[in-house]
Each structure stands twice: as structure tokens, then as C-alpha cells.
């Protein structure tokens, strides 16, 4: 090996080591953000940013706090500024650590802020190289600072609790799953509009400090959705409405439907929806978009306050008829809200049309905001009761005993 090559290799090694030294960040110098909330500031036009920072030493679930620690797994702090970046920089006036975003789970936006527009929020958090594009985004009628500071019952770190709540929304079917990536895509799209889950604070927990007092602790709940047009919040959807929107924007999981008993309309019967299939088929008629919406599902009777058996085909057919009417009614109501009340294509009909008719979209796309409320939608529902889970025969009462 030549002396010149050895010298060259030594110089490269020194440069690489120095680069690592310059770019390194010690964990003890960072404030690891788990959640961030955005509210209106006290001054007009200002933003209030609240961060939820994890305390590594106190997030281990220990019962006694070590020396110098409070025992709380998180530390919350707020600052205001003319812009989001300005507010975050103002956090450094009292935070002993540098704010670090790479572990952030969720961005919580107060609805008053959302009604004014979230363009600056999308811009900042998509420009920030530390932030993951898979970060969840929600709106809330509460103060965002309160939501991100709320301790939950099961998880040590509230930001992580939000992340796990979103894992189970396909089961509850009460809130959409929107991450920053989808939010930015919908905002920049000319064929669809954003929709965000709604976070609420509900008094339902039980405090360890007040045993037996149910409802003494606020718990976070994902229920409902906020509908946007461009970057502004224009409406709120109830959980029952969200379950009919989800098939338009997410893969289907199981669902639940409550029906009336065939022989006694005052009693209820619950079915679980399985093998759901949903398809939107666009077409052109007289140069105008038409959408045929197909929904098929199998159903299992999982709970009944009345006798029911698959052998009674008349009752089964009546249940299937109820299901068809109920689902069609709910879908019609959702389409009406999107087209006529909010005039916002958060159900992505424009996106479906674009994928099937890219050439025609060149003419229709620039006028989609005007065309969308006038499009024709045809709904086709097919449901079938396939089993009653464990019971093939109705439960009968005899002599105080169930047979």
C-alpha cells in the first residue's frame, strides 16, 4: 500500500469522524414529542402550540419516582407565536431540551383553527424533515392543549394511546384513519377533499386516587369526523354517518347493524356484517358523470331479544330487507350531505372517475367543484343472513330455564 494512499485514507477517516461528531444528537439533550396540539392564540391571528413530551425515566410504569423526577410520564408545554414555527421557537425560552419531532404520533387541531384554514399546518409539518408523514391528524371541539395533556387509563404515554386507538377504528367504524400523507394528498388534489377523525374528551374513567368514582377521569374517544373544503373545516359528521363514508376511502372490515325483530318491532336484533364488498363504478351519460355504488355483505345474528332461526326463511328475508333499506338510507343521507350540504367530495368520487376516465377528466376536472353536486348516484344493496353464529335454533324459555 503506497504512502500516498495511506495519507488519503487517514484524511477521509478524520473527515467522517468529525462529520459524525457535528451531526450527533444526544438523547438527553432532546425533548421527544409524542403529540402536538394547535389552538388559537390570545392575539388575533396567532397560534398556540402545545407539545406532549415523554419523560423516559418516568414512562417505565414505576410506582415511585426516582430522585429529581415527578413520576408523571409526560411533560406538556405551550407557547404562542405569529406562526407555528415562531411558537415552537418560543418554546426554547423555557424548555431545557431541543424539541425533536421524529417520534410524534399525532397532531391535534382545534376546530376553531380548522375553520379558519389549516394550510399553514399542512405546510409546516410536511416541510419539517424530522416529522413522519405517517403521523395521525385529528380535529377536536376541545382545547387541543387539553387533549394532548390528558392522561389515559391504559397507556402510560397519551400520544401512544392515540396511535393504538387508530388501530381499532376499523372495528368500531366511527372515525376515519387520516395521516399527514393522506391529508396533504387530499389538500393538493383537484379530485377530492380532506376528512379528519374527531377526538373528544369523555368522562368515563375511574381514578386510582378516587376508587369507585366512575366518570372521574377524562378519556379520549375517536368518534365522528370533520369534513373539509380546500383547507377549511365546513362540517361535522356523526359516528353513524362515518360508518357509511369509510367504504369510500378505506378497506372494509367487520361492521354492526341493529335491526328490529320481525315479530316484535319493540325488540332489537344485532347482526355482524362480514365479507363486505364495496365498489364504485363510474360511467359517462350525455357527457355527465354517473356513479353506480354496489354494496354486498353477509350477516351473522350475534344477539337477539326474540326467537330467530335460519329455518324460518320468511323472517330471514324480512331481516335482509331491513338491512337493505337501512344501509341504502344511510348511504343516501351521506351522499346528500357531501353533494348538497357541504359540496365537498370527501368521498373521493372524483378520484374514482379520474382513474377510469383520465382523458375526460381533463375537461371535467377544472369544473369538478361545480359538477360534483349535480352528479347522479345509483345505489345497489345486497345483503344475506348466512348464520346465527352458535345458535341454529331459537333460544326457548321453559319452566324458568333456557333450552
N, C-alpha and C positions, 0 to 999 in steps of 0.2 A: 504494500500500500504506500503510495507516494506521500511525501511530507505535505505537499500542497492540498491533497485530498483530505488528509487528517485535519489540517487547519480549517478547511471549508466545512467539514463535518462538525468541528467544535463550535464554529461560529453559528451554524444552524441550530445546534443543540441549545446554545445560550439564548438565542432569539426565541426559541419555542418555550423555554422555561420562563423567560421574562414575560412572554405573552400570557402564559397561564397565571402568573402572579398578578398581572394587571387586571385580567378579567375575572378573577376569582371572587366569590361572594360567600362569606362565612355565614352559616345558618343562624348563628347567634346574633348576627347583625341585621337579620331580615324580620319584618312583620308579615307573616304568611296569612294573606287574606283568604278567608273561606266564603264570605258573602259580602255583597256591597248593596247599599240602598241609596236611592236617589229621590230627594224631596225638593220642594220649592224652598228657596232661602228666604230669610227675613226681608232682604232688599228685593225690590221688584226686578225680575229677570235673573236673579242669582240662583245658584244650585247649592243644595246641601247634600254632601256625600258622607255616608256613614259606612265604615268598614267593620267587619267582624274578623278579628284576628285571633288565631288559635294560640293558646299557651301550651307549648309542648310538654312542659313539666307537669301541668295540671290537667292535661287531657288524657291521662292514662287510667282514669277511673279510680284513683286512690281516694280513700276516705279522709285522710289527713293531709293537709297542705304542708309541703316542705317549707323550711325557713325562707322567708322572703317572698313566698307565694301566697295567693289569696285562696286557692282551692277552686276558683272558677275556671272552667276550661277555655273560656274566651274572654277577649277584651274588646270592647266596642268604643269607637271614637268617631266624632263628627267634625266636619269643618265646612265652611261656606266659601264660595268664590263666584266670580262672574262667569266662569266656565267650569266644566268638570275638572279639567287639568289644573286650573287655578285652585280649586277647592282641595284637590289631592295634595298639591304642593303646600297648601296651608296646614295640612296635617303634620308636616315635618317640623312645624314650630313647637310641637309638644310630644311628638312620637320619638322615642329613643331609638327606633329601628326604621330602616328603609322599607317602605311599602312594596311588597312583592306579590304579583298577581297570578303567577303561574299555577297556583293551587286553588284558585277561586272556583266555587261550584255554581254560584247563581248571582244574577243581577235582578234586584227588586226595584220596580219603578212605581212611584205613587201615581194614582190615576189623574190627579190634577196636573202633574207634569206631563203625563202621556197625552192629555187632551190638548196641551199646547204644542206638542210635537216631540218626537224622540230622535230626530235626525242627528243632533249633536251627540246623543248617547251612542247610536249606532256607529257614527264616525269615530268617536274616541276609542271605543272598545274593539273596533276592528283594526284600527291603526296601531294599537298597543301590541308590540311584539311578544310581550310576556303572557298576554291573555289567550286562553284556549278558545277556539271557535266552537267547541262543544260545550260551552258554558250555558246553563239554562237561563232563560229570561222570563220574568213574570210581571204582572201588574197587580196592584193591591189598592183597595179603598182606604186601608190603614196608612199610618205613617210608615214609610219604608224603614226609617231608623228604628222603629219599634219592632217591626217584623224581623229584621236581621239581628236584633239584640235579644230575641225571645229564646229562652232555653226550652228545648223539647223534652218529652218524657223519656224516650227510649235511647236516643243517641246523645253522646257526650258533646259533639260539635254540631250546632244547629245547621250550619252550611251543608254538612254531610247528610243531615236528616232530610233536607230538601232534595238532595240528589237521590236518596233512596225512595222518597215519596214518588218521584217521577218514574221509578221502575215499575210501580204498581198502578199507575193511571190507566194502562190498557185493560186492567181488571175492573177498576171502578168506572171507567168510561165517563168521567165527569170533568176532565180537563185535557187540553191538547198538550203535546210534548214539543215545545219550541226551543231550539238552541240558537245561539247567536248566528250560526251559519245559515239556518233557515230564515231567521229574521232579516238578515242582510239580503239574502236572495229574494225574498218576497218584496222587500222595500225597493230593490233595484229593478224588479221585474215589471214589465208592462202588461203581464197577463194575470197577475194575482196580487192579493193584498195580505199583510201580516195578520196573524192571530196569536194571542199570548194567553197562557193559563192565568187564572186569577187566584191569588193567595189571600186567605182570610185568617183571622185570629179568632178561635172559638174557645170559650170557657168550658173545658170538659176534662182537664187533667186532675190528678189528685196529688197534692203537695206532700212531700216527705216530711215537711215541717208541720203540716196540719193534717195528720192522718184521719181518714174517714170523711174529709170535707170534699166531696166530689164537686167538680167545676171550679176549683180554686186556682187552677193554673191555665194560662192561655196555651193553646196548641195550634200549630199551623195546619191549615187544611187547603188542599188544592181542589177547588170546585168552581166551575164556570169558566168563562173566557172573556177577554177583551178583544173587540173587533176594531181593526184599523182601516183607515182610508188614507193612502200615502203614508205619512208618518204620524198621523193624529188618531187618537182613540175616539171612535164615533159611537160605540155601543157596547153593551154588556149582554152576554148570553148566559142563561141559567144552565145548571148541570144537565137537566133533562134535554135541553136543546143541543148541548155539546155532544151527547152520545150519538146524535144523528149527523153531526158535522164530521166526526172523526173518520168515518169511512172514506170521505172525500180526500183526506190529507194524510191518513196513516193506515198501516196494515191492520186488519181486523183481528181482534181476539174474541174471547167469550163476552157475552152480554146477558143482561137480566131484563125480563119484561113481566110486569104484574097485570094479570087479566082477571076478569070476573068469572066466577063459577057458572057453568052452563045452566044448572038448575036453581041456583040461588045467587042473584046478582049482588046481594049484600055481602057475600063472602068472596075472598080473594084466592087466587091461584097463581103461583110463581113458576115461570119457565126459564131455563137457562138456554141461551142461544149459542149454538155450536155450528162449526163448519160454515161460517158466514162467508158469502161471496158477494162482492160489490163491484160493479163495473159501470163506468160512464162511457157511452158510445156517442160521439158527435157525428153530425151529418149536416149537409147543406141543402136547404129547400128554398127555392126562389132567392138564392144568394144570401140567405139568412141562416145563422147557426141554429141548429136544433140538437137537443141533448136527450137521449134516452138513458134513464137511470135504472139499472137492474140490481135487485137485491134478493138474494136467496139465503135461507137459513134452515137448519134443523133445530128442533127444540126438545128439551127434556123437562118433564114436570118434576121439579125438585121440592115443591112444597104445595100442599093443597088443604084447604079448610073444608073440602067437600069430596065425596067419593068420585074417583075418576079411574078409568081403565082404558087401555088401548083397544080392548074388545068392543067397547061401545063406540062405533065409528061415527055415529051421529054427534056425540059430544066432542069427539076429536075434531071433526070437521068444523064444528062451531068454534072451537078454540083456534084453529088455523085461520078461520075467517076473522076472528077478533084480532089476531096477530097482524094479518094483512092490513086491516083497516087502521090499527094503531100506528104501525110503522109508516104507512103511507101518509097518515095525518101529520105525524111528527116531521117527516121529510118535507112535506108541502109547506109547513109552517117555517122551517129553516130556510127553504128556498125563497119564500116570500120575504123574510127578513133581509136576506142577502141582496135580493134584487130590488125590492121596493122600499124597505125602511132604511137600510144602511147604504144601499147602492155600492156595495163593496164585494169584490169577488174573492173573499177569503176561502171559498170552497173550491177554488182553482179550476173552474170550468174553462177559463181562457187558456190555461196551461194545457189542458187536455186537448182543446181544439188546435192549439199551436202544434202539438206533437203529431196530430193526424193530418192537419192541413197547413203545412208551413208556407206554401205558396200563397194561398188565400189569406193567410194571416197578415201578409204584407199590406193588404188593403184594409182588413178588419182591425188589426192591432192598434193603429193610431186612434181609432174611434171606439175602442173597446169599452171605455168608461161610459159612453153614451149607448152603446149597443147592448151591454150586459143586462140592464133592467128589462129589456124587451125580448130576450131570448126565450124560446119555447122549451119547456122541460116536461118530459113524459116519464112517469114513474111506474115501474113494473115490479110487483112484490110477489114472492112465492115462499111460503113457509110450510113446514111439515113437522108435526109432532111425531117423533120417532121412538121415544120410550118414556117411561116414568121412573127412570133411574133404577131403584131397587125393587119397586113395587109394580108388578104387572096387574095385580088385582087391587080394588079399592080397600082401604082400611075400614073395617066394620066394627061397630061397638055392640057388645052383647053382655048383659049382666054386669056392667061396670068394668068389664075387661075388654081390651082391644084384641081382635083376632086378625 
